[in-house]
Each structure stands twice: as structure tokens, then as C-alpha cells.
Amino acid sequence: MATAIDNLRLPEPLRVTGSNVADEWWRFKEQFANYELAADIADASDEKRAAVFFLTCIGSDAYDVYRAMQFASDTDRKKIGPILTAFE
């Protein structure tokens, strides 16, 4: 059975190369916020928002950047807030 989320298009992957990576980040962040709202997941747990949606949406190049990031703890690596802060 299809759900409302099945009909939503994921945000375009985050581009981490090029002349304006900062602008690409803000574009992706805005699209992701809209996706969360439309998919009704904005109130999901930090871990779910990070794992299922954000890390799935960022694309493989940005995921490689994420994998190289340093976090204060393994717990922070799985929460949306510290991940967003690290990308910013």
C-alpha cells in the first residue's frame, strides 16, 4: 500500500564540489527541511531523521565527507543536530 511519502521526491543530493559549496549546502538544507515537513518526519527522533532521511538524501559524495568528520561521540554521529552543525 502506497503512503504519502512514497509520492515525495527526495531532495537533490548535496554537491560538495564546485565553486560555491556553501550555496549548495544552503540549497540542500532548505530542500531537506521542506522534505521533512512534507513527509511528516520533522518530529521524528534525531536518530531517525539523521539515519533514514538526511544521510540517505545527501548522496554518496557528501556521505563520504560525513564519514571523514570528527564528532564528540559516536552518539553525536547519529543525531541530526551535530550532523547539521558539522556540515555548516
Secondary structure as UniProt FT lines:
FT   HELIX           4..7
FT   HELIX           21..38
FT   TURN            39..40
FT   TURN            42..43
FT   HELIX           46..48
FT   HELIX           49..54
FT   HELIX           55..57
FT   HELIX           60..68
FT   TURN            74..75
FT   HELIX           76..78
FT   HELIX           80..87
//
